[in-house]
Amino acid sequence: MDSNILIYGIETPAHKTNIPLDILKTLFQNVQAGSTQVITSQLSLSEVLVLPLRENDRNLELTYRRMLRGTLHFSVVPITLAILNKTADIRAHYKGIKIADAIHIATAMEFACDLILTADKQFRQCEREIPVSILE
């Protein structure tokens, strides 16, 4: 899961986005119920904490820190050498993919995820590597 999905799911009021937040609510409920497994990179922590730290929003910061400790069905996985090697390969073959995005894609590939969930249309170019589901 790309970190932008976490941000939309936690921070974005429904009236401020075209993203179908009801889908995210259902996803998070399924994770809590144990019927869905989600994996995200530890990189997500550094991405989601920017705004709460900048705005000194301690409640939001703690929400993310608790969430990104992981649970049985929500895994936060480390960035390994294998992931970094895949990241370089992705960036070499797909122009315009930012390093953070390539890390998320490589993480999903390394952990044999069924798909990667994102709100970033740039991921589409990597669909030969892993199925991409873009919330829009």
N, C-alpha and C positions, 0 to 999 in steps of 0.2 A: 504494500500500500504506500502510495506517495504521501508525503507529509501534507500536501495541500488538501487532501481528503480529511485529515484530522482537523485542520484549521477550519474548513467549511463546516464540518460536523459540530465543532465546539463553539466557534466564534460567530458564525454568520447567521443573522436573523433571516427568516424565510423571505421577507419583503425586500431584502437587499441583494438577492442573487437569482439567477436563472437556474442554478444548480438544483436538481430535485432533492431537497433535503429530507423528504420522506423516505427516499431510498436509503440515505445514510442512517436515518433513525432505525429503520428496519435492519440494516446491516449490523449496527452496534448492538441492537437487541438480540440478534442471532448469535453474535459473538458471546454475549453474556450468557445466553441459553446453552452455549456449547455446540450449536448446530453449524457454525461457521468458524473456520480457522483463518486468522489474519496474521501476516508477517510484515513487519516494517524494519527498516534499518535503524541502528542507533543514531544515524545521521538525522533522523526525524526530530530527535530531541533538540539539536542545535538549531534546526529550522523553525520549529514551533515556538521556541522560547524567545525569539527576537522581540516580538511585539510586547509580550507581558513584561519583559525586562526593561524595554525602552520606556514603557508607560508606567512602570512600577506597579503593575497589576498582580499583586501577590496571590490572589485567589485563582486567577487564570494560570499563573505559573505553577501553582501547586496542583491544579487539575491536570495539566500536562505531565508534570513530574510523576504523579501517581499513575496516570494512564500508561506512561512509557516505562514503567517498571516491568510491565508485562504481566500476563496472566496465563492460565492454562491454554486459552484459545486466542490470545493476542500476544504474539511473540515479538520481542524486540531483539534483533540479532546483531552481532558485532560485524564490523567491516573487516573482513579477512584479506589476506594476500590474494586468495583466489578471486574474491570479489573485485579487488583493485585491478587484477589482471584482466578480468572480463570488462571492467569499466573502461580501461584503455582500449580494448578491442572494439567496444561499442562506439567510443568517440572517434576511433580511427575510421570506422565504416559508415557512420551516420553523422553528416554535417549538422552543426547547430545544436547538438545535444549537449547540454551543460553538464558539468562534472557531477553535480548533485543528482540530477536526473539519471545520468548513466549509472551512478551507484545504486539508486533505487531499482533500476531495471536489472542490473547485474545481480543484486541481492535476490530479486524474484526468480531469476534464472537459476542461481546457485542453489536455492532451496526448492527448486522444481515446483513453483507455484503454478496453479492453473491459469492465472492471469495476473496482470498488474492493474490496479485501480488508480486512476488519476483524474484530474480535471485539466490536464495539460495536453493540448492537441499535438504538441511536438512529439509526443511519445508514439504517435501513429506510425511514424517511419520505421519503428523498431518491431512492428508486428510480425516480421519473419522470425524474430528471436523468441518472442513470447506474446500470447494474445494480450491485447490492450483493451481495457474497458474505460472509456472516457465519459465521465459525468458531465453533461452539458445541458 
